[in-house]
Amino acid sequence: METGVVIVAAGMSSRMGEFKPMLNIGSISIAQRVIATFKQTGVERIAVVTGYNADLLEHHLARCGVVFLRNDRYYATHMFDSALIGLRYMADKCHRVLFTPVDIPLFTAETVLKLLNAGADLACPVCDGRRGHPILMSRQVVQKVLADSGENGMAGALRRCGVPMMEVVVKDPGVLHDADTPEDYRALLEYHNSQLIRPEAEVTLSKEKPFFDARTAMLLQLIDETSSVRKACQRMQLSYTSGWNTLNATEEQLGYPLVERCQGGPGGGKSVLTRQGRILLDRYSRFRADVKAAADRLFDAYFSDIL
C-alpha cells in the first residue's frame, strides 16, 4: 500500500516575521526536519506545496528528493487551498496520504508509524488529550475532502467527510508544537532533541562510474507522470539541461534508451518511458526499499542500546 505525504509550505509567515520553513531547528531547517522524519519511516513520495518565497524554498530543498507543487495564488487563498493542490496530486497515486503544515516539525517517526499501522481510514495523533499532526487519510477520505466546500478549512472538511476520526494516543508532544510566532519558535528550540539519529542507506548503480541513484529514479517517475521532461525537471527543481544530461549519461552507461522522445504535433511533443525504463525504475525502487529496510534492521541490532 503506497503512502504519500503532503506538506503545505505556501504561507507568508506573517505572524512569525521570518520565513518559517527555513528557520533552523538544530542544524537543519524546519522544512528539512519534517521531510527527514517522514523519510525515516520509509515513505518516499513526498509533495511540498510552495507559494510565498517558492523559488527560495524549492532551491533550499532541491536535494531532499521531494516533488514541488505551487500555489501561485498563495496571497489570496487559505491553507486548505494549498492542501487541495497536494491532495489532488496524490489522489490517483497513493492509497493513503499523510498531511501536515510545515510549521509542526517535531513529531517523531514512531508517531508516523503508529498512524500508518492503525488501520484507519482517518486518523490523527493525540497527546495529553489534544489532537495534532500529521493526519492520515485514506484515498476515500481524500476524495471526499477534494469534493468539499472548504468551509472552516481542513477541520471542517474532515468533520463532514462521514468517516470517524481515529485518535491514536502517543507520548509525543511534537505533534502539538507549531511555529506560528517567535514565542512558539523559542519553545520549539527548547523542545528540540536528537530523535533524528538514523541510518542513511542510499543505493547507487555504477558501471565505469555511478550512473543511477534516487534522484535519477525520481526524474524517471516524474517523466512517467507528466509525459514531459521539462515539467519533471520543474517539479524537482532541476534545470532542463541538467535533466537531459542526466538521462543521456544514464542511457550511455546502460546501453539502451530510458525515454522515448515524441516530437511536435498539434498538441506539442511528449516524452514517455520505454519498456526497459519502466522495468529499471520498478526494480530499482523495490531494491532500494529492501536495502533501506535491511539497514534499519542492522542499525537496531548494532546501535539500539547506545543511541
C-alpha atoms as one frame of an Amber mdcrd trajectory, in Angstrom:
protein
   0.000   0.000   0.000   1.746   3.152  -1.189   1.709   6.130   1.132   2.090
   9.739   0.065   2.863  12.845   2.064   1.571  16.381   1.540   3.447  19.185
   3.319   1.917  22.649   2.974   4.528  25.428   2.981   2.882  28.155   0.904
   2.057  30.749   3.573   3.701  34.113   4.143   4.706  33.519   7.805   3.182
  36.897   8.672   2.831  36.226  12.409   6.382  34.908  12.686   8.024  37.821
  10.862  10.562  35.432   9.306  10.185  32.711   6.678   9.246  29.726   8.848
  10.144  26.761   6.605  13.802  27.832   6.519  14.259  28.645  10.208  16.660
  26.193  11.813  15.779  23.503  14.333  19.186  22.291  15.425  21.442  22.036
  12.382  18.682  21.671   9.775  15.688  23.763   8.787  12.096  23.222   9.849
  11.171  22.026   6.352  14.150  19.664   6.170  13.261  18.267   9.573   9.686
  17.418   8.546  10.870  15.721   5.345  13.604  13.770   7.155  11.148  12.430
   9.745   8.781  11.138   7.085  11.677   9.567   5.160  12.860   7.890   8.341
   9.638   5.827   8.222  10.293   4.686   4.657   7.775   6.996   2.947   9.309
   8.272  -0.284   6.529  10.010  -2.258   6.507  13.455  -0.684   4.998  16.609
  -2.177   5.758  20.078  -0.803   3.243  22.780  -1.761   5.053  26.105  -2.058
   3.859  29.666  -2.679   5.456  32.598  -0.859   9.228  32.558  -1.482   8.699
  29.469  -3.651  11.944  29.730  -5.611  13.976  30.183  -2.430  12.372  27.261
  -0.616  12.486  24.908  -3.596  16.179  25.633  -4.092  16.746  25.016  -0.366
  15.030  21.609  -0.569  16.206  20.642  -4.054  18.333  17.720  -2.827  15.701
  16.303  -0.457  14.023  14.083  -3.031  10.581  15.702  -2.940   8.141  16.928
  -5.580   7.293  20.637  -5.642   3.774  21.863  -6.375   2.921  25.566  -6.427
   0.020  27.591  -5.165   0.593  30.671  -7.294  -2.325  32.412  -5.563  -0.979
  31.879  -2.045  -1.532  35.566  -1.248  -5.302  35.325  -1.889  -6.066  31.783
  -0.683  -6.010  29.768   2.542  -4.050  26.733   3.713  -6.949  24.496   2.655
  -6.474  25.588  -0.963  -2.800  24.620  -0.798  -3.756  21.303   0.802  -6.118
  20.588  -2.109  -3.260  21.076  -4.584  -1.235  18.409  -2.802  -4.133  16.019
  -2.222  -5.250  16.319  -5.847  -1.736  15.355  -6.944  -1.675  12.308  -4.640
  -5.274  11.163  -5.214  -4.568   8.705  -8.036  -1.073   7.740  -6.907  -1.453
   6.592  -3.290  -3.849   4.539  -1.206  -3.330   6.815   1.780  -1.887  10.245
   2.439  -0.242  11.893   5.440  -0.920  15.618   5.662   0.758  18.318   7.746
   1.559  22.023   7.651   5.308  22.613   7.501   5.380  24.506  10.807   4.804
  21.430  13.011   8.276  19.917  12.698   8.955  17.879  15.834   6.627  14.870
  15.654   8.579  11.615  15.691   8.934   8.812  13.178   7.438   6.488  15.805
   4.258   8.575  15.768   4.055   8.367  11.972   4.454   4.588  12.103   1.700
   4.310  14.719  -0.640   6.208  12.411   0.287   4.011   9.454  -0.243   0.843
  11.497  -3.568   1.958  12.977  -5.551   0.517  10.071  -7.874   3.538   9.940
  -9.301   5.491   7.012  -8.852   8.687   9.001  -6.550   9.116  11.987  -4.634
  11.743  13.928  -2.208  11.603  16.866  -3.443  12.677  20.298  -1.093  13.771
  23.077  -2.272  14.933  26.501  -5.838  14.861  25.227  -5.146  17.220  22.302
  -5.227  16.376  18.608  -2.182  17.134  16.486  -0.456  16.423  13.181   0.202
  14.683  10.855  -3.247  13.498   9.766  -3.668  10.202   7.931  -6.336   9.973
   5.210  -7.295   7.022   3.037  -7.927   7.541  -0.669 -11.676   7.504   0.113
 -11.289  10.382   2.570  -9.015  12.296   0.192 -11.715  12.143  -2.490 -14.329
  13.446  -0.047 -12.049  16.321   1.009 -11.421  17.228  -2.634 -15.180  17.458
  -3.194 -15.832  19.515  -0.048 -16.883  23.170   0.056 -13.871  24.088   2.191
 -15.899  25.904   4.838 -13.845  26.058   8.057 -10.824  24.664   6.221  -9.405
  21.172   6.607 -11.012  20.650  10.016 -14.453  21.369   8.573 -13.879  19.134
   5.557 -12.809  16.223   7.753 -15.828  16.669  10.048 -18.130  16.489   7.012
 -16.430  13.562   5.257 -18.578  10.953   7.006 -15.620   8.934   8.269 -14.927
   8.876  12.024 -11.540  10.167  13.156  -9.478   7.550  14.972  -7.458   9.149
  17.758  -4.079   7.437  18.069  -2.704   8.153  21.528   1.023   8.955  21.528
   3.565  10.213  24.025   4.873  12.771  21.567   4.406  16.482  22.367   5.945
  17.227  18.972   2.550  16.601  17.327   1.278  19.768  19.042   4.195  22.213
  18.785   3.834  24.652  15.912   5.833  27.745  14.946   3.282  30.481  14.353
   5.001  33.149  16.417   8.517  33.946  17.707   7.402  32.628  21.112   6.319
  29.343  19.530   9.673  29.076  17.767  11.588  29.571  21.013   9.501  26.797
  22.562  10.372  24.532  19.644  14.061  25.161  20.143  13.750  24.290  23.834
  11.943  21.062  22.971  14.387  20.061  20.233  16.131  16.726  20.773  18.274
  14.218  18.909  15.477  11.950  17.686  16.702  12.003  14.090  19.661   9.675
  14.639  19.090   7.041  11.987  20.880   5.106   9.241  21.023   6.668   5.796
  21.428   3.926   3.221  21.225   5.069  -0.375  21.596   2.912  -3.460  23.636
   3.991  -6.475  24.131   1.780  -9.513  27.600   2.020 -11.049  29.413   0.788
 -14.095  32.599   2.604 -15.099  31.152   5.386 -12.941  27.983   5.942 -10.871
  25.005   6.489 -13.166  21.670   5.758 -11.422  20.520   6.907  -7.983  17.381
   8.029  -6.169  17.384  11.408  -7.898  17.577   9.781 -11.342  14.737   7.454
 -10.331  12.619  10.447  -9.282  13.273  12.105 -12.636  12.007   8.998 -14.456
   8.994   8.736 -12.162   8.012  12.340 -12.838   8.527  11.961 -16.592   6.169
   8.991 -16.398   3.597  11.105 -14.529   3.820  14.248 -16.661   4.895  12.907
 -20.087   7.315  15.838 -20.126  10.988  16.133 -19.266  10.579  19.883 -18.773
   7.700  19.513 -16.290   9.503  16.719 -14.464  12.573  18.930 -14.031  10.447
  21.833 -12.782   8.824  19.667 -10.124  12.171  18.640  -8.663  13.996  21.987
  -9.046  16.356  20.636 -11.708  17.376  22.613 -14.772  16.095  21.308 -18.110
  19.656  20.980 -19.411  20.768  19.040 -16.313  17.769  16.745 -16.668  18.657
  15.815 -20.233  22.338  15.478 -19.321  21.357  13.015 -16.586  19.194  10.986
 -18.958  21.813  10.919 -21.709  24.620   9.920 -19.329  22.489   7.164 -17.787
  21.454   5.781 -21.163  25.087   5.783 -22.301  26.097   3.659 -19.299  23.141
   1.283 -19.704  23.397   0.911 -23.461  19.665   1.315 -24.043  17.131   4.184
 -24.015  15.060   5.030 -20.936  12.906   7.735 -22.504  11.219   7.830 -25.880
  11.075  11.339 -27.344   7.962  12.097 -29.410   8.391  15.257 -31.467   5.961
  18.124 -32.062   2.469  17.783 -33.449  -0.616  19.942 -32.774  -0.549  19.160
 -29.055   3.214  19.542 -28.705   5.812  16.855 -28.104   5.927  14.451 -25.189
   8.315  12.030 -23.541   7.419   8.562 -22.260   9.396   5.827 -20.546  10.470
   2.909 -22.660   9.603  -0.627 -21.545  13.196  -1.051 -20.329  12.969   2.261
 -18.490   9.840   1.142 -16.622  11.406  -2.175 -15.664  14.565  -0.469 -14.389
  12.588   2.090 -12.371  10.381  -0.576 -10.783  13.249  -2.889  -9.855  15.457
  -0.082  -8.560  12.610   1.222  -6.374  11.935  -2.214  -4.882  15.644  -2.958
  -4.417  16.200   0.407  -2.704  13.274  -0.208  -0.331  14.664  -3.642   0.612
  18.153  -2.209   1.192  16.782   0.525   3.463  14.699  -1.987   5.417  17.777
  -4.172   5.913  19.789  -1.131   7.020  17.133  -0.293   9.615  17.236  -3.829
  10.996  21.032  -3.800  11.206  21.013  -0.340  12.783  18.727  -1.605  15.556
  20.944  -4.655  16.065  24.153  -2.645  16.347  23.082   0.670  17.904  19.708
   0.425  19.661  21.300   0.040  23.101  23.568   3.083  22.801  21.577   5.519
  20.596
